[in-house]
Amino acid sequence: MMHAVAIPPFERFYEQHSVEVLRLLRRRLGTDRADDAFQETFLRALKAYRRLEHGEHLRAWVLTIAQNVKVSGAVLVVRWITRAEGKGQRAEG
């Protein structure tokens, strides 16, 4: 019989994983964008934390959130650039 791993308090979870998450985001996004993505990652984690059923694989879970934040940020940048280019073309035409 397997026992579920207890979920640590969020503060301990943050202390255990924050350095690695920030390091990952800085490698992928650069220092400026990483700070915002870091905050968004832990905000999303905090919102979802109470819904966790066990404390297994928390590292993988938070790194997945960070990856999703990185991807969603990239999508927003592409949309912004596309809109800006479209407005520029309309002004020229």
C-alpha positions as semicolon CSV with decimal commas, in nm:
position;residue;x (nm);y (nm);z (nm)
1;M;0,000;0,000;0,000
2;M;0,138;0,341;-0,102
3;H;0,110;0,640;0,127
4;A;0,045;0,985;-0,009
5;V;0,324;1,235;0,045
6;A;0,214;1,521;0,267
7;I;0,185;1,865;0,111
8;P;0,422;2,108;0,284
9;P;0,315;2,460;0,377
10;F;0,337;2,689;0,074
11;E;0,618;2,888;0,235
12;R;0,837;2,578;0,257
13;F;0,745;2,477;-0,098
14;Y;0,847;2,826;-0,216
15;E;1,177;2,812;-0,026
16;Q;1,258;2,470;-0,173
17;H;1,188;2,558;-0,537
18;S;1,215;2,934;-0,590
19;V;1,586;2,943;-0,673
20;E;1,558;2,670;-0,935
21;V;1,248;2,823;-1,094
22;L;1,413;3,165;-1,118
23;R;1,731;3,013;-1,262
24;L;1,530;2,826;-1,527
25;L;1,330;3,134;-1,626
26;R;1,640;3,354;-1,644
27;R;1,809;3,104;-1,876
28;R;1,505;3,089;-2,100
29;L;1,382;3,449;-2,090
30;G;1,664;3,673;-1,974
31;T;1,677;3,861;-1,646
32;D;1,416;4,130;-1,716
33;R;1,135;3,906;-1,838
34;A;1,223;3,627;-1,594
35;D;1,134;3,834;-1,288
36;D;0,777;3,889;-1,409
37;A;0,744;3,525;-1,515
38;F;0,875;3,414;-1,175
39;Q;0,606;3,612;-0,995
40;E;0,338;3,480;-1,228
41;T;0,460;3,121;-1,176
42;F;0,428;3,136;-0,799
43;L;0,100;3,326;-0,816
44;R;-0,045;3,045;-1,029
45;A;0,106;2,785;-0,796
46;L;-0,044;2,956;-0,490
47;K;-0,388;2,966;-0,651
48;A;-0,372;2,595;-0,735
49;Y;-0,193;2,479;-0,418
50;R;-0,506;2,413;-0,213
51;R;-0,634;2,179;-0,483
52;L;-0,332;1,948;-0,468
53;E;-0,413;1,597;-0,353
54;H;-0,059;1,499;-0,249
55;G;0,291;1,641;-0,224
56;E;0,458;1,415;-0,479
57;H;0,644;1,564;-0,775
58;L;0,611;1,927;-0,658
59;R;0,935;2,019;-0,834
60;A;0,805;1,890;-1,167
61;W;0,469;2,056;-1,104
62;V;0,615;2,403;-1,043
63;L;0,862;2,372;-1,333
64;T;0,569;2,285;-1,559
65;I;0,387;2,595;-1,440
66;A;0,700;2,801;-1,514
67;Q;0,719;2,651;-1,864
68;N;0,352;2,733;-1,923
69;V;0,407;3,091;-1,805
70;K;0,703;3,120;-2,043
71;V;0,498;2,989;-2,335
72;S;0,194;3,206;-2,259
73;G;0,420;3,509;-2,233
74;A;0,573;3,430;-2,572
75;V;0,227;3,398;-2,725
76;L;0,132;3,741;-2,589
77;V;0,449;3,894;-2,733
78;V;0,377;3,744;-3,076
79;R;0,018;3,872;-3,065
80;W;0,138;4,220;-2,964
81;I;0,395;4,229;-3,246
82;T;0,141;4,103;-3,499
83;R;-0,110;4,370;-3,397
84;A;0,156;4,642;-3,403
85;E;0,268;4,535;-3,751
86;G;-0,093;4,530;-3,870
87;K;-0,154;4,881;-3,742
88;G;0,165;5,000;-3,912
89;Q;0,057;4,852;-4,245
90;R;-0,285;5,019;-4,221
91;A;-0,124;5,355;-4,152
92;E;0,101;5,318;-4,458
93;G;-0,177;5,204;-4,693
